[in-house]
Amino acid sequence: MADKQYKALIIDDHPLISEAYKSAFHKITKEDPSISFKIDVANDCDTAYDFIKQYAKNSDTIDIIFLDISLPPSKDGKILSGEDLGLKINQLIPDSKIIVSTTFNDNYRVHSIFKSINPDGFLIKNDITPKELVTAIKALISGAPYYSITVMKMLRSQVSNDMLLDDIDRKILYELSIGTKMKELPHIVLLSINAIEKRKRHLKHVFDVKSTEDRELIHSAKEKGFI
Amino acid sequence: MKILAKYLTITVYILFSYLLLSCSDTKQIKTHDPVEIKDSISIWIKNSRIKTNSLIQKKNNLSKAYNNLNLKPNDKYKTKNLSIVAYRYYELKDTLLFQKINKETQELAYQLKDSFTIADTHWSLADYYNHREIYEKSYFHYKEAYIFFEKIDKEYQTARMLFAMAFIKGRYRDYSGSEVLTIKAIEKFKKLNNYKWLYSSYNQLAILQNDIQEYDKSILYHKKALVFFNKIKSKNKKYLSSYNNMGSSYFKKGNYSKALKYYNIDLKKDNNMIDYARILNNRAYCKIFLNDTINVKRDLFEALRIRDSIGNQASVMVSKINISDYFKYIKDTTNALKYVKEANFIAQKIKNGSNYLNSLKKLAVLDIKNSKKYLERYIQFSDSLSTAERKVQNKFTRIEFETDEHIEESKRLSEQTIIISITSVGLILILSLAYFLRTQKSKNEKLVLEAEQQKANEQVYLLTLEQQAIIEEERVQERNRISEELHDGVLGRLFGTRVGLGFLDFDASEETQKQHESFLEELQEIEKEIRDVSHKLSNNFSADQINFSTLIKQLLKTNSTTGNFKHQVSFDEQIAWKNISQLIKINIYRVVQESLQNIVKSAHAKNVILDFSIKSTTLVVLLKDDGVGFNIKKAKKGIGIKNMKSRIKKLKGRLEIESKMEQGTSITIEIPVTN
């Protein structure tokens, strides 16, 4: 097996976490010296974006990118989170493999990240142990996707509930679940209040909720893994 | 002016030649009740009346009676006879003795309070002054006599007094006053069937009408007077030239031929010389207007001759004016001027105002050279005459007023009490009305104040809600912030630390390695817990709004404890409380609160049911109790129910109360909402 060096980019605002990822890479190299990693670390959106642009300029790809979702926005305000950064990566260096690593574990966010970035790996930080981290990196570099246990559960539950909810439905449910007021909703989902009400009635019908109170609806949606 | 002042006291009597009513008529008719012949005094008095006796004999008899009477004890008999004696002296033209005895008698009568004699003496005095043409004094005494006669209900005498007073008033051209008095007199004479005086009264009335130029009325009264005249049975009835008078009325009306006819009727009668002269003169004068001068001059001068011979200056003056007119008619200006000048002179002499004026006017026409002078004198005198007349009239009124005063006193007192009671009742009414208005106003003010307070309360409530919402939001934000901090910050670092620790290679016993592993797992558990806490913190849904149903439940619970009743609340799940405006919620809350308070206060209910439901777009609230109920009609006016109704009405809703005694009350509220 020829020596192979992989290019890796760690995007996380916590240096502690970056170090942990680095340790994982070192562990792999230590176990199998033929595999080595060229590791770059970015602690904020701007740095990360610079790296991405650099690779794009050289028409190069990154073999593995650890992408945290909750990051402080870039200075110009164009990149607000890891999700935006993920989109940039897909756009600039599309062959790169992304492994999302986030503390978010709510179904809606996970689902929306799947929808927008479609990462090769998805880790919920709390799920993983050092061993799993190593497994995830190995899977990624071998070309297989890797999802941590919570993500897996969610995907499974969605498959088992064959409800047809579009993104807007999900967004409405999500916003309601975090206590967004009805009158604020039109600004967020960009629909008229009547349209939102209509969707809600439909959602209540789908989730078989009789009460007019939203609480029941949210409760039901949560149970079924939509939020 | 001095001359004018003199005229004040004189008669302003319009001496139309036909006017027959003379002073002597009223005066000499005074008669006394026949006294018993038996006692000597009445015999002496009677003797004084015997016409065949000489004046000295008459006087002797009277003085005997007087001296004898003075010896008698003071009683009504004495005063009555004294009064007769006094009047007899007056009739015998011994005015000194008359005045003396009459005065004594009157004083005595006043002492004895003998109303009849008081009145009688006044009457005598009135006659005396009337004869002397001192009419004011005369009027005063007639009035006094009238009052005292009226006191003792002497109808005949009071009627006589009224007639006399009317006569005097007529002389001073107070025609309406005179008419009133005459009519009063007529009423009394009618009661007494006294045709003689009815004739005189109607005659007087007719003359008054003539004076105010109501000729038709005057003729009517004359005819009436004649009816009464024909009823008089007494032989010595006195005829008052009624036809002559009627003739004059027709003459004044311009119906000369008819006037002539009537004059002719009277001329055929048996007249005394004065009347004959008057009628003769009138007829001749009338003929001039019929352009018939035959015998006119003769008749006019015949009348003048008779009048001259009698020495009645007034009638001579009238004759002369008429003769002047005759000369004027036949265009003999010199003679016309001569006679009118003579008439004018007499008028001035006897102080006859109206004929003085009349002659002045004629002089102004005839004496063209001095016309202006006469006219000026005419105007000046005319003015002062009317002033003088007015003064005299006022004087009469004053006399009447002063004497009326004590009669009217009691009347006035009763009137006063009536006025006082009316005003006090009115005052009480006004005051009570004012009080009523005031209380109403303050009530209204109170209501307005209450309404304002209520509004303020509601605003405070709304503000509180808003404030609470803001606080709640702040809290939510704060919780979200903490949640985020935990999630992103703490959790991330913990994760980093854990993984870092996991990759740490160190030589240790297997035991230690295991321990290391378990610590890592423990850390992972902590991470989970932190995440759960973070999630719970950010799961704000349950606390997003102040819950209306919770408030209602709380309200019912509190009231049920105080009112000691069981309660049951149900909410239709279809109701989207979130979408129902705060205003509706507040008002429903208040109405329910008020109703519950009523239930606690007076219903003595055992069970209370509160139900919220929705029918399409109408929110229906039903509150039922099984208490004692109340009378809705009475309670409708109460502030509580009014308030509740107005609250719901403002929301375009409807509030209905049904209550039956001993069967409880149910309140239904229906409010349109957009669900």
Interface residues (C-beta under 8 A of the other chain):
Chain A: D12 D13 H14 P15 L16 I17 S18 E19 A20 Y21 S23 A24 H26 K27 D68 S70 T103 F104 N105 D106 K125 N126 I128 T129 P130 K131 L133 L176 S177 I178 G179 K181 M182 K210 S211 T212 E213 D214 R215 I218
Chain B: V476 H487 D488 L491 G492 R493 F495 G496 T497 R498 V499 G500 G502 F503 L504 L520 Q524 E527 K528 R531 H535 S538 N539 N540 F541 S542 D544 E573 Q574 I575 A576 K578
